[in-house]
Amino acid sequence: MDHMVELRNVTKRFGGFVATHDVNLAIKAGEFLTLLGPSGCGKTTLLRMISGFETPTEGTVWINGEDVTHLPPYRRNVNQVFQSYALFPHLTVEENIGFGLRMQKVPKVEINERVKEVTELVSLGGFETRKPSQLSGGQRQRVALARAIVCRPKVLLLDEPLSALDAKLRHAMQVELKRLQKKLGITFVFVTHDQEEALTMSDRIAVVNKGRIEQLGDSAEIYHSPRTTFVANFIGQANILEATLIADEGNFTRLRLSSDVEVVVPSDSALAGLTDLLVSIRPEKIHLQKTRPNSLNVFEAEVDDELFKGAMDELCLKTPGGLELTAVVANESATQDTFHKGEKVWCTLHPSDLVVVRAD
């Protein structure tokens, strides 16, 4: 079975509100797939329909080749880790982890063996007799994970499980969670609104907006080749520029960004017949120099403002013709060129870093 989870033409309505609209999504066995989007976009509703806590208004849900659309959660081979962890405060770590197995009436000897196995797997050895109130946030999150995986589900659903952690611990748990998923080989479906988290952890990302999947792809594709202005703006920073198509020049298409800036982009059949376009350029893809380079897509600008951001400087640029862009440059060493407010700079854009996107 290539696909562990499938959503086929899934629509969910709550009264007159359409939470998800005609969603099709196939998740591979053993894949770490992230549903990424802002609050209220429908990603948690999609997760709840996979788990069985919600039933689609239209369409079907398939798990491991079986139509489970109308099966209750306990009859699906899935488990879920919630944002709040939902641990039993009166039970010990060991008892919390083994709770699901006891409900399944697994023999006590097997429960003890499996609980011990996953306790070591999530680095909780020595904490077995503690109560949740005696644990840190990261340790409680590990207990919730252990309780979910001890039942050996085909699919593990995770609804923003790291959101309650501080930034440093959250980063450490991202790495730990990805390591754990690879070791177990379980299909993970992860919900988050954190773009960096999604880029760090996922095999593929489904960017969700207004109940639809705007784009599905791996981290590099989603970041470097956004298809819409929403994806470009939601994943990191982006300059979204209006452009006018001037001419097709064989391998390249020439665009005008402003009265004083013309650029070329790789030719694409999708541009045929279009005149007015939108182009996305990531701030770190704008290469700055103090002397004019001999290359394509070069234009002059002035540093209108500068913001120090630790490892990076963010520069607001403006060309004589009024085009405004944001660039970021790394603070690599004391010997590199630095750029300050009021200075003239030369900007270079590589043709492949200019991505034509659809308007929302």
C-alpha positions in Angstrom: 0.0 0.0 0.0 1.7 3.2 -1.2 -0.8 5.6 0.4 -1.5 5.2 4.1 -4.0 8.0 4.3 -6.2 9.5 1.6 -8.8 12.3 1.6 -11.0 12.1 -1.5 -13.0 15.2 -2.4 -13.5 16.0 1.3 -15.7 18.9 2.2 -16.7 19.8 5.8 -19.5 22.3 6.6 -20.5 23.6 10.0 -23.9 25.1 9.3 -23.3 27.7 6.6 -19.5 27.8 7.2 -17.3 25.7 4.9 -14.3 24.6 6.9 -12.7 22.5 4.1 -13.7 22.4 0.4 -13.2 19.5 -2.0 -9.8 18.5 -0.5 -7.8 15.7 -2.1 -4.7 14.5 -0.3 -2.7 11.3 -0.4 -0.2 10.6 2.3 2.5 8.0 1.8 3.2 5.2 4.2 6.0 6.2 6.6 5.9 9.8 5.5 6.1 12.9 7.8 3.5 15.2 6.3 2.7 18.6 7.8 -0.6 20.5 7.4 0.6 24.1 7.6 -1.5 27.3 7.6 -2.9 30.1 9.7 -5.5 29.8 12.5 -8.9 29.0 11.1 -7.7 27.7 7.7 -9.1 24.2 8.2 -5.9 22.2 9.0 -7.2 20.9 12.4 -10.5 20.0 10.8 -8.7 17.9 8.2 -6.8 16.2 11.1 -10.0 15.5 13.0 -11.6 13.9 10.0 -8.6 11.6 9.7 -8.9 10.7 13.4 -12.7 10.2 13.3 -13.6 13.0 15.6 -15.3 14.8 12.7 -17.2 13.2 9.7 -17.0 14.8 6.3 -20.1 16.4 4.9 -19.0 15.1 1.5 -16.2 12.8 0.4 -14.4 9.9 2.0 -11.4 9.2 4.3 -9.3 6.1 3.6 -6.6 4.6 5.9 -4.4 1.7 4.8 -6.7 1.0 1.8 -9.9 0.9 3.9 -12.8 3.4 3.8 -13.0 4.6 7.4 -15.3 7.7 6.7 -18.0 6.5 9.1 -15.9 4.5 11.6 -15.5 5.8 15.1 -12.0 6.8 16.3 -11.4 3.6 18.3 -11.9 1.5 15.2 -9.2 3.3 13.2 -5.6 2.3 13.6 -4.5 5.9 14.5 -3.5 7.7 17.6 -3.3 11.4 18.4 -1.1 13.7 20.4 -2.9 16.9 21.5 -1.6 20.4 22.1 -2.5 20.1 25.8 -0.9 16.6 26.1 -4.1 15.4 27.9 -2.2 13.4 30.5 -4.0 11.9 33.6 -2.6 14.0 36.5 -3.2 11.2 39.1 -1.3 8.6 37.1 2.5 8.1 37.0 4.5 8.3 33.8 4.4 4.5 33.5 0.7 4.3 34.1 -0.1 7.1 31.6 1.9 5.4 28.9 0.3 2.0 29.5 -3.2 3.3 29.8 -4.3 2.6 26.2 -2.9 -0.9 26.4 -4.8 -1.6 29.6 -8.0 -0.4 27.8 -7.2 -2.9 25.0 -6.8 -5.6 27.7 -3.3 -6.4 26.6 -1.6 -8.9 29.0 0.2 -7.3 31.9 3.6 -8.8 31.0 3.4 -7.4 27.4 2.2 -4.0 28.8 5.3 -3.9 31.0 7.6 -4.8 28.1 6.1 -2.3 25.7 6.0 0.5 28.2 9.7 -0.1 29.1 10.6 -0.1 25.4 9.0 3.2 24.5 10.1 4.9 27.8 13.7 4.3 26.8 12.9 5.3 23.2 11.7 8.8 24.3 14.5 9.2 26.9 12.3 9.0 30.0 14.2 6.2 31.8 14.2 7.0 35.5 11.0 9.0 35.4 8.6 6.1 35.4 7.1 6.8 38.9 6.7 10.5 38.6 3.4 12.3 38.2 2.9 14.8 35.3 3.1 17.7 37.8 6.7 16.7 38.6 7.8 16.9 34.9 8.9 19.7 32.7 6.9 20.7 29.6 9.3 18.8 27.3 9.0 15.7 29.5 5.2 15.8 29.5 5.3 16.1 25.8 7.5 12.9 25.6 5.0 11.1 27.9 2.2 12.0 25.5 4.2 10.8 22.5 5.1 7.5 24.3 1.4 6.9 25.2 0.5 7.4 21.5 3.2 5.2 20.0 3.0 2.4 22.5 -0.2 1.2 20.9 1.7 0.9 17.6 -0.7 2.8 15.4 -0.4 2.9 11.6 -0.8 6.7 11.7 0.2 9.2 14.4 -1.7 12.5 14.3 -0.1 15.5 16.1 -2.1 18.7 16.7 0.5 21.5 17.4 2.1 19.4 20.1 5.1 21.7 20.5 3.3 25.0 20.8 3.4 25.2 24.6 7.2 24.8 24.7 9.8 27.6 24.9 11.8 28.4 21.7 15.0 26.5 22.7 13.1 23.4 23.9 10.8 23.5 20.9 13.8 23.4 18.5 15.3 20.5 20.4 12.0 18.6 20.3 11.6 19.2 16.5 14.9 17.3 16.0 13.9 14.6 18.4 10.5 14.1 16.9 11.9 13.8 13.4 14.5 11.3 14.6 11.8 9.3 16.4 9.6 9.2 13.3 12.4 7.9 11.1 13.2 5.2 13.6 9.6 4.0 14.0 8.6 4.3 10.4 5.1 5.4 11.4 3.2 7.8 9.2 3.1 11.2 10.9 0.5 13.8 10.1 1.5 17.0 11.9 -0.5 20.3 12.2 1.3 23.6 12.8 1.1 27.3 12.0 4.9 27.6 12.4 6.6 27.8 9.0 10.1 27.1 10.4 8.8 24.1 12.2 7.2 22.7 9.0 10.3 23.3 6.9 12.6 21.7 9.5 10.6 18.5 10.1 8.5 17.6 7.1 9.0 15.2 4.2 6.2 17.1 2.5 4.1 20.1 3.4 0.5 20.8 2.5 -0.1 24.6 2.8 -3.7 25.1 3.7 -5.6 28.3 3.2 -9.4 29.0 3.5 -10.2 25.3 3.5 -8.2 24.3 0.5 -4.7 23.0 -0.1 -2.9 25.8 -2.0 0.3 23.8 -2.6 1.8 20.4 -1.7 5.5 19.6 -2.0 8.7 19.1 -0.1 10.3 22.0 1.9 12.6 23.2 -0.9 9.8 23.3 -3.4 7.4 25.1 -1.1 10.0 27.7 -0.2 11.8 28.3 -3.5 8.9 27.7 -5.9 5.7 29.1 -4.3 2.8 29.0 -6.7 0.6 31.7 -5.1 1.1 34.9 -3.3 -0.3 33.4 -0.1 2.3 30.6 -0.1 5.1 33.0 -0.9 4.1 35.4 1.9 3.2 32.7 4.5 6.4 30.7 4.1 9.2 33.1 5.2 9.4 36.6 3.7 8.9 37.5 0.1 8.9 40.6 -2.2 5.7 40.3 -4.3 6.2 42.6 -7.3 3.9 43.6 -10.1 5.4 42.8 -13.5 4.6 43.4 -17.1 5.6 41.0 -19.8 7.7 42.7 -22.5 9.0 40.0 -24.8 9.8 36.3 -25.2 13.5 36.0 -25.9 13.8 32.2 -26.4 15.1 30.7 -23.2 14.2 33.8 -21.3 11.2 36.1 -20.9 11.8 39.8 -20.3 9.7 41.5 -17.6 9.4 45.1 -16.5 9.2 45.6 -12.7 9.3 49.4 -12.8 10.2 52.2 -15.1 13.9 51.7 -14.4 14.1 47.9 -13.7 13.8 45.2 -16.4 14.6 41.5 -15.6 14.6 38.2 -17.4 13.2 35.0 -16.1 13.3 31.4 -17.5 10.7 31.0 -20.3 7.6 29.1 -19.2 4.6 28.0 -21.4 2.4 29.1 -18.5 3.3 32.7 -19.3 2.0 32.6 -22.8 -0.7 35.1 -23.4 -0.2 36.9 -20.1 0.6 40.5 -19.8 0.3 41.6 -16.2 2.0 39.2 -13.7 3.1 38.9 -10.1 6.7 37.9 -9.3 8.0 36.6 -5.9 11.7 37.1 -4.9 13.0 36.0 -1.5 14.9 38.8 0.3 18.1 36.7 0.7 18.1 36.1 -3.1 18.8 39.8 -3.7 22.6 40.0 -4.0 24.1 43.4 -3.2 27.5 44.9 -4.2 29.0 48.4 -4.1 30.3 48.2 -7.6 28.3 47.2 -10.7 28.7 43.5 -11.6 28.7 42.2 -15.1 25.7 39.9 -15.1 22.0 39.7 -15.9 19.3 41.5 -13.9 21.4 44.2 -12.4 19.9 47.5 -11.2 20.8 50.3 -8.8 19.0 51.2 -5.6 19.4 53.2 -2.4 19.3 51.8 1.1 16.2 53.5 2.5 16.4 51.9 5.9 18.3 49.2 7.8 17.3 46.9 10.6 19.8 44.9 12.7 18.6 41.3 13.4 21.6 39.6 14.9 23.0 37.2 12.4 21.2 39.2 9.6 20.7 42.8 8.5 17.4 43.6 6.8 17.6 46.4 4.3 14.8 48.4 2.7 15.8 49.3 -0.8 14.3 51.8 -3.3 15.2 52.3 -6.9 15.1 55.8 -8.6 12.0 54.7 -10.4 10.2 53.9 -7.1 10.5 50.1 -6.9 10.7 49.0 -3.2 12.2 45.8 -2.1 13.4 44.1 1.1 16.8 42.4 1.2 18.6 40.5 3.9 22.4 40.1 4.2 24.4 37.9 6.6 26.7 39.4 9.2 29.4 37.0 8.2 32.7 38.8 9.2 34.2 42.2 9.8 35.9 42.2 6.4 32.8 41.9 4.2 31.0 44.8 2.6 28.4 46.5 4.8 25.5 48.5 3.6 24.0 51.5 5.4 21.1 53.9 5.1 21.6 56.4 2.3 24.2 54.4 0.4 23.8 53.4 -3.3 24.1 49.7 -4.0 23.9 47.4 -7.0 21.3 44.6 -6.9 21.6 41.4 -8.8 18.7 38.9 -9.2 19.4 35.4 -10.6 16.7 34.6 -13.3 15.7 31.4 -11.6 15.2 33.2 -8.2 12.3 35.2 -9.7 9.2 33.1 -9.4 5.9 34.0 -11.2 3.0 33.4 -8.8 -0.8 33.5 -9.0 -2.8 36.1 -7.2 -4.9 34.9 -4.2 
